[in-house]
Amino acid sequence: MLQELAGLVSLSNDHAALTLIVERYAALQAADRALLLPVLGSLFDLPLTGALAAQAASLAIDALNVVRYRLG
């Protein structure tokens, strides 16, 4: 999956590609929490706007909730 995402990042000015990237990163983050920081860092390097930016922010908030739950 990481190789597929690397290929899509080159298309990151295309809204459809950005949507696919965000969806794939969300799935990747859900499947492997060890990739949490790289996924979030990469997401926020993309030119996201509107709903995609909100979705990326939601992933970050969900990640913080996981950390808070595990520490609390």
PDB file with one MODEL, atoms N, CA, C and O in Angstrom:
MODEL        1
ATOM      1  N   MET A   1       0.824  -1.198   0.000  1.00  0.00           N
ATOM      2  CA  MET A   1       0.000   0.000   0.000  1.00  0.00           C
ATOM      3  C   MET A   1       0.864   1.256   0.000  1.00  0.00           C
ATOM      4  O   MET A   1       0.503   2.258  -0.618  1.00  0.00           O
ATOM      5  N   LEU A   2       1.997   1.208   0.686  1.00  0.00           N
ATOM      6  CA  LEU A   2       2.861   2.385   0.739  1.00  0.00           C
ATOM      7  C   LEU A   2       3.391   2.761  -0.633  1.00  0.00           C
ATOM      8  O   LEU A   2       3.524   3.947  -0.937  1.00  0.00           O
ATOM      9  N   GLN A   3       3.696   1.776  -1.466  1.00  0.00           N
ATOM     10  CA  GLN A   3       4.171   2.071  -2.811  1.00  0.00           C
ATOM     11  C   GLN A   3       3.078   2.741  -3.634  1.00  0.00           C
ATOM     12  O   GLN A   3       3.349   3.665  -4.401  1.00  0.00           O
ATOM     13  N   GLU A   4       1.851   2.278  -3.474  1.00  0.00           N
ATOM     14  CA  GLU A   4       0.715   2.887  -4.177  1.00  0.00           C
ATOM     15  C   GLU A   4       0.552   4.344  -3.759  1.00  0.00           C
ATOM     16  O   GLU A   4       0.321   5.212  -4.601  1.00  0.00           O
ATOM     17  N   LEU A   5       0.671   4.612  -2.479  1.00  0.00           N
ATOM     18  CA  LEU A   5       0.532   5.981  -1.983  1.00  0.00           C
ATOM     19  C   LEU A   5       1.656   6.869  -2.479  1.00  0.00           C
ATOM     20  O   LEU A   5       1.433   8.038  -2.791  1.00  0.00           O
ATOM     21  N   ALA A   6       2.853   6.330  -2.553  1.00  0.00           N
ATOM     22  CA  ALA A   6       3.978   7.121  -3.041  1.00  0.00           C
ATOM     23  C   ALA A   6       3.731   7.573  -4.477  1.00  0.00           C
ATOM     24  O   ALA A   6       4.078   8.695  -4.844  1.00  0.00           O
ATOM     25  N   GLY A   7       3.140   6.715  -5.277  1.00  0.00           N
ATOM     26  CA  GLY A   7       2.811   7.086  -6.645  1.00  0.00           C
ATOM     27  C   GLY A   7       1.717   8.133  -6.718  1.00  0.00           C
ATOM     28  O   GLY A   7       1.730   8.983  -7.608  1.00  0.00           O
ATOM     29  N   LEU A   8       0.782   8.085  -5.804  1.00  0.00           N
ATOM     30  CA  LEU A   8      -0.320   9.043  -5.803  1.00  0.00           C
ATOM     31  C   LEU A   8       0.113  10.426  -5.342  1.00  0.00           C
ATOM     32  O   LEU A   8      -0.451  11.428  -5.780  1.00  0.00           O
ATOM     33  N   VAL A   9       1.106  10.493  -4.466  1.00  0.00           N
ATOM     34  CA  VAL A   9       1.539  11.784  -3.938  1.00  0.00           C
ATOM     35  C   VAL A   9       2.011  12.701  -5.058  1.00  0.00           C
ATOM     36  O   VAL A   9       1.872  13.920  -4.958  1.00  0.00           O
ATOM     37  N   SER A  10       2.564  12.133  -6.119  1.00  0.00           N
ATOM     38  CA  SER A  10       2.993  12.960  -7.240  1.00  0.00           C
ATOM     39  C   SER A  10       1.812  13.621  -7.941  1.00  0.00           C
ATOM     40  O   SER A  10       1.995  14.591  -8.676  1.00  0.00           O
ATOM     41  N   LEU A  11       0.604  13.109  -7.720  1.00  0.00           N
ATOM     42  CA  LEU A  11      -0.610  13.675  -8.311  1.00  0.00           C
ATOM     43  C   LEU A  11      -1.367  14.538  -7.304  1.00  0.00           C
ATOM     44  O   LEU A  11      -2.567  14.765  -7.464  1.00  0.00           O
ATOM     45  N   SER A  12      -0.680  15.020  -6.273  1.00  0.00           N
ATOM     46  CA  SER A  12      -1.350  15.622  -5.130  1.00  0.00           C
ATOM     47  C   SER A  12      -2.060  16.942  -5.413  1.00  0.00           C
ATOM     48  O   SER A  12      -2.713  17.479  -4.518  1.00  0.00           O
ATOM     49  N   ASN A  13      -1.956  17.481  -6.623  1.00  0.00           N
ATOM     50  CA  ASN A  13      -2.738  18.677  -6.940  1.00  0.00           C
ATOM     51  C   ASN A  13      -4.093  18.327  -7.531  1.00  0.00           C
ATOM     52  O   ASN A  13      -4.909  19.216  -7.774  1.00  0.00           O
ATOM     53  N   ASP A  14      -4.341  17.058  -7.761  1.00  0.00           N
ATOM     54  CA  ASP A  14      -5.600  16.578  -8.313  1.00  0.00           C
ATOM     55  C   ASP A  14      -6.531  16.198  -7.162  1.00  0.00           C
ATOM     56  O   ASP A  14      -6.169  15.377  -6.320  1.00  0.00           O
ATOM     57  N   HIS A  15      -7.722  16.789  -7.121  1.00  0.00           N
ATOM     58  CA  HIS A  15      -8.644  16.560  -6.004  1.00  0.00           C
ATOM     59  C   HIS A  15      -9.009  15.087  -5.855  1.00  0.00           C
ATOM     60  O   HIS A  15      -9.071  14.579  -4.736  1.00  0.00           O
ATOM     61  N   ALA A  16      -9.249  14.400  -6.959  1.00  0.00           N
ATOM     62  CA  ALA A  16      -9.592  12.972  -6.888  1.00  0.00           C
ATOM     63  C   ALA A  16      -8.438  12.167  -6.291  1.00  0.00           C
ATOM     64  O   ALA A  16      -8.664  11.255  -5.495  1.00  0.00           O
ATOM     65  N   ALA A  17      -7.206  12.501  -6.672  1.00  0.00           N
ATOM     66  CA  ALA A  17      -6.036  11.809  -6.123  1.00  0.00           C
ATOM     67  C   ALA A  17      -5.891  12.118  -4.641  1.00  0.00           C
ATOM     68  O   ALA A  17      -5.588  11.227  -3.848  1.00  0.00           O
ATOM     69  N   LEU A  18      -6.102  13.365  -4.264  1.00  0.00           N
ATOM     70  CA  LEU A  18      -6.023  13.736  -2.848  1.00  0.00           C
ATOM     71  C   LEU A  18      -7.061  12.987  -2.025  1.00  0.00           C
ATOM     72  O   LEU A  18      -6.775  12.528  -0.919  1.00  0.00           O
ATOM     73  N   THR A  19      -8.260  12.868  -2.569  1.00  0.00           N
ATOM     74  CA  THR A  19      -9.318  12.125  -1.870  1.00  0.00           C
ATOM     75  C   THR A  19      -8.896  10.688  -1.657  1.00  0.00           C
ATOM     76  O   THR A  19      -9.070  10.146  -0.565  1.00  0.00           O
ATOM     77  N   LEU A  20      -8.347  10.064  -2.679  1.00  0.00           N
ATOM     78  CA  LEU A  20      -7.890   8.682  -2.581  1.00  0.00           C
ATOM     79  C   LEU A  20      -6.747   8.554  -1.577  1.00  0.00           C
ATOM     80  O   LEU A  20      -6.710   7.601  -0.798  1.00  0.00           O
ATOM     81  N   ILE A  21      -5.826   9.496  -1.590  1.00  0.00           N
ATOM     82  CA  ILE A  21      -4.703   9.476  -0.646  1.00  0.00           C
ATOM     83  C   ILE A  21      -5.213   9.552   0.790  1.00  0.00           C
ATOM     84  O   ILE A  21      -4.777   8.777   1.640  1.00  0.00           O
ATOM     85  N   VAL A  22      -6.124  10.470   1.067  1.00  0.00           N
ATOM     86  CA  VAL A  22      -6.656  10.616   2.425  1.00  0.00           C
ATOM     87  C   VAL A  22      -7.379   9.343   2.850  1.00  0.00           C
ATOM     88  O   VAL A  22      -7.215   8.891   3.983  1.00  0.00           O
ATOM     89  N   GLU A  23      -8.170   8.764   1.962  1.00  0.00           N
ATOM     90  CA  GLU A  23      -8.881   7.523   2.286  1.00  0.00           C
ATOM     91  C   GLU A  23      -7.900   6.387   2.578  1.00  0.00           C
ATOM     92  O   GLU A  23      -8.082   5.633   3.534  1.00  0.00           O
ATOM     93  N   ARG A  24      -6.866   6.269   1.756  1.00  0.00           N
ATOM     94  CA  ARG A  24      -5.874   5.200   1.947  1.00  0.00           C
ATOM     95  C   ARG A  24      -5.082   5.408   3.237  1.00  0.00           C
ATOM     96  O   ARG A  24      -4.806   4.452   3.962  1.00  0.00           O
ATOM     97  N   TYR A  25      -4.720   6.650   3.519  1.00  0.00           N
ATOM     98  CA  TYR A  25      -4.003   6.922   4.765  1.00  0.00           C
ATOM     99  C   TYR A  25      -4.888   6.614   5.981  1.00  0.00           C
ATOM    100  O   TYR A  25      -4.396   6.102   6.986  1.00  0.00           O
ATOM    101  N   ALA A  26      -6.151   6.914   5.898  1.00  0.00           N
ATOM    102  CA  ALA A  26      -7.067   6.592   7.004  1.00  0.00           C
ATOM    103  C   ALA A  26      -7.109   5.085   7.228  1.00  0.00           C
ATOM    104  O   ALA A  26      -7.075   4.622   8.369  1.00  0.00           O
ATOM    105  N   ALA A  27      -7.182   4.321   6.143  1.00  0.00           N
ATOM    106  CA  ALA A  27      -7.194   2.865   6.256  1.00  0.00           C
ATOM    107  C   ALA A  27      -5.875   2.352   6.810  1.00  0.00           C
ATOM    108  O   ALA A  27      -5.854   1.440   7.637  1.00  0.00           O
ATOM    109  N   LEU A  28      -4.786   2.931   6.358  1.00  0.00           N
ATOM    110  CA  LEU A  28      -3.459   2.533   6.824  1.00  0.00           C
ATOM    111  C   LEU A  28      -3.301   2.821   8.306  1.00  0.00           C
ATOM    112  O   LEU A  28      -2.779   1.992   9.051  1.00  0.00           O
ATOM    113  N   GLN A  29      -3.744   3.977   8.729  1.00  0.00           N
ATOM    114  CA  GLN A  29      -3.656   4.359  10.147  1.00  0.00           C
ATOM    115  C   GLN A  29      -4.502   3.430  10.999  1.00  0.00           C
ATOM    116  O   GLN A  29      -4.091   3.057  12.098  1.00  0.00           O
ATOM    117  N   ALA A  30      -5.673   3.052  10.514  1.00  0.00           N
ATOM    118  CA  ALA A  30      -6.541   2.151  11.271  1.00  0.00           C
ATOM    119  C   ALA A  30      -5.948   0.747  11.355  1.00  0.00           C
ATOM    120  O   ALA A  30      -6.130   0.053  12.355  1.00  0.00           O
ATOM    121  N   ALA A  31      -5.244   0.332  10.313  1.00  0.00           N
ATOM    122  CA  ALA A  31      -4.687  -1.015  10.273  1.00  0.00           C
ATOM    123  C   ALA A  31      -3.410  -1.152  11.086  1.00  0.00           C
ATOM    124  O   ALA A  31      -3.129  -2.220  11.630  1.00  0.00           O
ATOM    125  N   ASP A  32      -2.634  -0.075  11.172  1.00  0.00           N
ATOM    126  CA  ASP A  32      -1.346  -0.152  11.852  1.00  0.00           C
ATOM    127  C   ASP A  32      -1.079   1.159  12.594  1.00  0.00           C
ATOM    128  O   ASP A  32      -0.618   2.135  12.003  1.00  0.00           O
ATOM    129  N   ARG A  33      -1.368   1.167  13.867  1.00  0.00           N
ATOM    130  CA  ARG A  33      -1.200   2.384  14.678  1.00  0.00           C
ATOM    131  C   ARG A  33       0.253   2.814  14.796  1.00  0.00           C
ATOM    132  O   ARG A  33       0.526   3.957  15.163  1.00  0.00           O
ATOM    133  N   ALA A  34       1.194   1.918  14.491  1.00  0.00           N
ATOM    134  CA  ALA A  34       2.605   2.289  14.536  1.00  0.00           C
ATOM    135  C   ALA A  34       2.938   3.319  13.459  1.00  0.00           C
ATOM    136  O   ALA A  34       3.955   4.007  13.551  1.00  0.00           O
ATOM    137  N   LEU A  35       2.090   3.428  12.442  1.00  0.00           N
ATOM    138  CA  LEU A  35       2.309   4.384  11.354  1.00  0.00           C
ATOM    139  C   LEU A  35       1.597   5.713  11.598  1.00  0.00           C
ATOM    140  O   LEU A  35       1.526   6.556  10.704  1.00  0.00           O
ATOM    141  N   LEU A  36       1.085   5.892  12.778  1.00  0.00           N
ATOM    142  CA  LEU A  36       0.302   7.071  13.123  1.00  0.00           C
ATOM    143  C   LEU A  36       1.019   8.378  12.791  1.00  0.00           C
ATOM    144  O   LEU A  36       0.474   9.209  12.063  1.00  0.00           O
ATOM    145  N   LEU A  37       2.212   8.571  13.303  1.00  0.00           N
ATOM    146  CA  LEU A  37       2.920   9.833  13.071  1.00  0.00           C
ATOM    147  C   LEU A  37       3.335  10.027  11.609  1.00  0.00           C
ATOM    148  O   LEU A  37       3.153  11.119  11.072  1.00  0.00           O
ATOM    149  N   PRO A  38       3.885   9.007  10.953  1.00  0.00           N
ATOM    150  CA  PRO A  38       4.212   9.214   9.531  1.00  0.00           C
ATOM    151  C   PRO A  38       2.982   9.530   8.679  1.00  0.00           C
ATOM    152  O   PRO A  38       3.048  10.365   7.776  1.00  0.00           O
ATOM    153  N   VAL A  39       1.871   8.870   8.961  1.00  0.00           N
ATOM    154  CA  VAL A  39       0.640   9.122   8.200  1.00  0.00           C
ATOM    155  C   VAL A  39       0.177  10.557   8.412  1.00  0.00           C
ATOM    156  O   VAL A  39      -0.105  11.270   7.448  1.00  0.00           O
ATOM    157  N   LEU A  40       0.098  10.980   9.663  1.00  0.00           N
ATOM    158  CA  LEU A  40      -0.366  12.343   9.947  1.00  0.00           C
ATOM    159  C   LEU A  40       0.591  13.379   9.379  1.00  0.00           C
ATOM    160  O   LEU A  40       0.158  14.384   8.815  1.00  0.00           O
ATOM    161  N   GLY A  41       1.885  13.140   9.523  1.00  0.00           N
ATOM    162  CA  GLY A  41       2.860  14.085   8.974  1.00  0.00           C
ATOM    163  C   GLY A  41       2.730  14.225   7.468  1.00  0.00           C
ATOM    164  O   GLY A  41       2.780  15.329   6.927  1.00  0.00           O
ATOM    165  N   SER A  42       2.563  13.101   6.805  1.00  0.00           N
ATOM    166  CA  SER A  42       2.421  13.125   5.354  1.00  0.00           C
ATOM    167  C   SER A  42       1.121  13.799   4.933  1.00  0.00           C
ATOM    168  O   SER A  42       1.100  14.557   3.963  1.00  0.00           O
ATOM    169  N   LEU A  43       0.043  13.530   5.653  1.00  0.00           N
ATOM    170  CA  LEU A  43      -1.245  14.161   5.334  1.00  0.00           C
ATOM    171  C   LEU A  43      -1.154  15.681   5.404  1.00  0.00           C
ATOM    172  O   LEU A  43      -1.656  16.385   4.527  1.00  0.00           O
ATOM    173  N   PHE A  44      -0.516  16.173   6.444  1.00  0.00           N
ATOM    174  CA  PHE A  44      -0.469  17.616   6.616  1.00  0.00           C
ATOM    175  C   PHE A  44       0.575  18.298   5.724  1.00  0.00           C
ATOM    176  O   PHE A  44       0.678  19.524   5.709  1.00  0.00           O
ATOM    177  N   ASP A  45       1.340  17.502   4.988  1.00  0.00           N
ATOM    178  CA  ASP A  45       2.232  18.053   3.964  1.00  0.00           C
ATOM    179  C   ASP A  45       1.507  18.221   2.628  1.00  0.00           C
ATOM    180  O   ASP A  45       2.017  18.880   1.722  1.00  0.00           O
ATOM    181  N   LEU A  46       0.332  17.632   2.508  1.00  0.00           N
ATOM    182  CA  LEU A  46      -0.435  17.712   1.262  1.00  0.00           C
ATOM    183  C   LEU A  46      -1.255  18.996   1.211  1.00  0.00           C
ATOM    184  O   LEU A  46      -1.618  19.537   2.255  1.00  0.00           O
ATOM    185  N   PRO A  47      -1.548  19.484   0.023  1.00  0.00           N
ATOM    186  CA  PRO A  47      -2.356  20.710  -0.114  1.00  0.00           C
ATOM    187  C   PRO A  47      -3.854  20.431   0.047  1.00  0.00           C
ATOM    188  O   PRO A  47      -4.621  20.534  -0.910  1.00  0.00           O
ATOM    189  N   LEU A  48      -4.256  20.078   1.268  1.00  0.00           N
ATOM    190  CA  LEU A  48      -5.654  19.733   1.536  1.00  0.00           C
ATOM    191  C   LEU A  48      -6.468  20.984   1.848  1.00  0.00           C
ATOM    192  O   LEU A  48      -5.993  21.900   2.520  1.00  0.00           O
ATOM    193  N   THR A  49      -7.683  21.006   1.354  1.00  0.00           N
ATOM    194  CA  THR A  49      -8.606  22.106   1.649  1.00  0.00           C
ATOM    195  C   THR A  49      -9.985  21.523   1.942  1.00  0.00           C
ATOM    196  O   THR A  49     -10.259  20.359   1.648  1.00  0.00           O
ATOM    197  N   GLY A  50     -10.822  22.331   2.510  1.00  0.00           N
ATOM    198  CA  GLY A  50     -12.216  21.969   2.716  1.00  0.00           C
ATOM    199  C   GLY A  50     -12.420  20.670   3.453  1.00  0.00           C
ATOM    200  O   GLY A  50     -11.854  20.453   4.524  1.00  0.00           O
ATOM    201  N   ALA A  51     -13.238  19.800   2.870  1.00  0.00           N
ATOM    202  CA  ALA A  51     -13.612  18.551   3.512  1.00  0.00           C
ATOM    203  C   ALA A  51     -12.412  17.632   3.731  1.00  0.00           C
ATOM    204  O   ALA A  51     -12.362  16.909   4.726  1.00  0.00           O
ATOM    205  N   LEU A  52     -11.453  17.654   2.822  1.00  0.00           N
ATOM    206  CA  LEU A  52     -10.278  16.793   2.993  1.00  0.00           C
ATOM    207  C   LEU A  52      -9.422  17.256   4.169  1.00  0.00           C
ATOM    208  O   LEU A  52      -8.896  16.431   4.916  1.00  0.00           O
ATOM    209  N   ALA A  53      -9.283  18.551   4.335  1.00  0.00           N
ATOM    210  CA  ALA A  53      -8.551  19.082   5.484  1.00  0.00           C
ATOM    211  C   ALA A  53      -9.274  18.728   6.779  1.00  0.00           C
ATOM    212  O   ALA A  53      -8.638  18.391   7.778  1.00  0.00           O
ATOM    213  N   ALA A  54     -10.583  18.804   6.760  1.00  0.00           N
ATOM    214  CA  ALA A  54     -11.378  18.441   7.936  1.00  0.00           C
ATOM    215  C   ALA A  54     -11.227  16.952   8.251  1.00  0.00           C
ATOM    216  O   ALA A  54     -11.139  16.565   9.416  1.00  0.00           O
ATOM    217  N   GLN A  55     -11.197  16.130   7.220  1.00  0.00           N
ATOM    218  CA  GLN A  55     -11.028  14.693   7.426  1.00  0.00           C
ATOM    219  C   GLN A  55      -9.647  14.395   8.011  1.00  0.00           C
ATOM    220  O   GLN A  55      -9.525  13.555   8.903  1.00  0.00           O
ATOM    221  N   ALA A  56      -8.619  15.067   7.524  1.00  0.00           N
ATOM    222  CA  ALA A  56      -7.268  14.887   8.067  1.00  0.00           C
ATOM    223  C   ALA A  56      -7.218  15.341   9.525  1.00  0.00           C
ATOM    224  O   ALA A  56      -6.596  14.682  10.358  1.00  0.00           O
ATOM    225  N   ALA A  57      -7.861  16.444   9.831  1.00  0.00           N
ATOM    226  CA  ALA A  57      -7.907  16.923  11.223  1.00  0.00           C
ATOM    227  C   ALA A  57      -8.639  15.930  12.113  1.00  0.00           C
ATOM    228  O   ALA A  57      -8.248  15.709  13.259  1.00  0.00           O
ATOM    229  N   SER A  58      -9.693  15.337  11.589  1.00  0.00           N
ATOM    230  CA  SER A  58     -10.441  14.330  12.334  1.00  0.00           C
ATOM    231  C   SER A  58      -9.577  13.109  12.633  1.00  0.00           C
ATOM    232  O   SER A  58      -9.649  12.547  13.725  1.00  0.00           O
ATOM    233  N   LEU A  59      -8.762  12.699  11.666  1.00  0.00           N
ATOM    234  CA  LEU A  59      -7.839  11.583  11.903  1.00  0.00           C
ATOM    235  C   LEU A  59      -6.857  11.928  13.025  1.00  0.00           C
ATOM    236  O   LEU A  59      -6.544  11.082  13.863  1.00  0.00           O
ATOM    237  N   ALA A  60      -6.378  13.160  13.039  1.00  0.00           N
ATOM    238  CA  ALA A  60      -5.446  13.589  14.081  1.00  0.00           C
ATOM    239  C   ALA A  60      -6.122  13.588  15.451  1.00  0.00           C
ATOM    240  O   ALA A  60      -5.533  13.152  16.440  1.00  0.00           O
ATOM    241  N   ILE A  61      -7.341  14.072  15.504  1.00  0.00           N
ATOM    242  CA  ILE A  61      -8.079  14.093  16.778  1.00  0.00           C
ATOM    243  C   ILE A  61      -8.352  12.679  17.260  1.00  0.00           C
ATOM    244  O   ILE A  61      -8.204  12.389  18.447  1.00  0.00           O
ATOM    245  N   ASP A  62      -8.748  11.797  16.350  1.00  0.00           N
ATOM    246  CA  ASP A  62      -8.967  10.396  16.721  1.00  0.00           C
ATOM    247  C   ASP A  62      -7.686   9.776  17.258  1.00  0.00           C
ATOM    248  O   ASP A  62      -7.717   9.019  18.228  1.00  0.00           O
ATOM    249  N   ALA A  63      -6.560  10.095  16.628  1.00  0.00           N
ATOM    250  CA  ALA A  63      -5.275   9.564  17.077  1.00  0.00           C
ATOM    251  C   ALA A  63      -4.945  10.053  18.482  1.00  0.00           C
ATOM    252  O   ALA A  63      -4.462   9.282  19.311  1.00  0.00           O
ATOM    253  N   LEU A  64      -5.202  11.316  18.750  1.00  0.00           N
ATOM    254  CA  LEU A  64      -4.964  11.855  20.093  1.00  0.00           C
ATOM    255  C   LEU A  64      -5.847  11.169  21.127  1.00  0.00           C
ATOM    256  O   LEU A  64      -5.416  10.922  22.254  1.00  0.00           O
ATOM    257  N   ASN A  65      -7.072  10.864  20.745  1.00  0.00           N
ATOM    258  CA  ASN A  65      -7.972  10.162  21.659  1.00  0.00           C
ATOM    259  C   ASN A  65      -7.456   8.767  21.982  1.00  0.00           C
ATOM    260  O   ASN A  65      -7.598   8.301  23.113  1.00  0.00           O
ATOM    261  N   VAL A  66      -6.857   8.094  21.001  1.00  0.00           N
ATOM    262  CA  VAL A  66      -6.277   6.772  21.238  1.00  0.00           C
ATOM    263  C   VAL A  66      -5.131   6.892  22.233  1.00  0.00           C
ATOM    264  O   VAL A  66      -5.030   6.098  23.168  1.00  0.00           O
ATOM    265  N   VAL A  67      -4.272   7.880  22.035  1.00  0.00           N
ATOM    266  CA  VAL A  67      -3.143   8.084  22.945  1.00  0.00           C
ATOM    267  C   VAL A  67      -3.651   8.421  24.341  1.00  0.00           C
ATOM    268  O   VAL A  67      -3.159   7.876  25.329  1.00  0.00           O
ATOM    269  N   ARG A  68      -4.623   9.306  24.428  1.00  0.00           N
ATOM    270  CA  ARG A  68      -5.173   9.695  25.728  1.00  0.00           C
ATOM    271  C   ARG A  68      -5.760   8.478  26.446  1.00  0.00           C
ATOM    272  O   ARG A  68      -5.570   8.316  27.652  1.00  0.00           O
ATOM    273  N   TYR A  69      -6.475   7.623  25.705  1.00  0.00           N
ATOM    274  CA  TYR A  69      -7.084   6.428  26.294  1.00  0.00           C
ATOM    275  C   TYR A  69      -6.018   5.497  26.823  1.00  0.00           C
ATOM    276  O   TYR A  69      -6.157   4.941  27.913  1.00  0.00           O
ATOM    277  N   ARG A  70      -4.941   5.322  26.049  1.00  0.00           N
ATOM    278  CA  ARG A  70      -3.888   4.386  26.474  1.00  0.00           C
ATOM    279  C   ARG A  70      -3.084   4.929  27.642  1.00  0.00           C
ATOM    280  O   ARG A  70      -2.575   4.151  28.449  1.00  0.00           O
ATOM    281  N   LEU A  71      -2.958   6.247  27.749  1.00  0.00           N
ATOM    282  CA  LEU A  71      -2.205   6.833  28.854  1.00  0.00           C
ATOM    283  C   LEU A  71      -3.049   7.000  30.110  1.00  0.00           C
ATOM    284  O   LEU A  71      -2.539   6.987  31.230  1.00  0.00           O
ATOM    285  N   GLY A  72      -4.352   7.157  29.897  1.00  0.00           N
ATOM    286  CA  GLY A  72      -5.248   7.474  30.996  1.00  0.00           C
ATOM    287  C   GLY A  72      -5.655   6.307  31.766  1.00  0.00           C
ATOM    288  O   GLY A  72      -6.414   6.435  32.726  1.00  0.00           O
TER     289      GLY A  72
ENDMDL
END
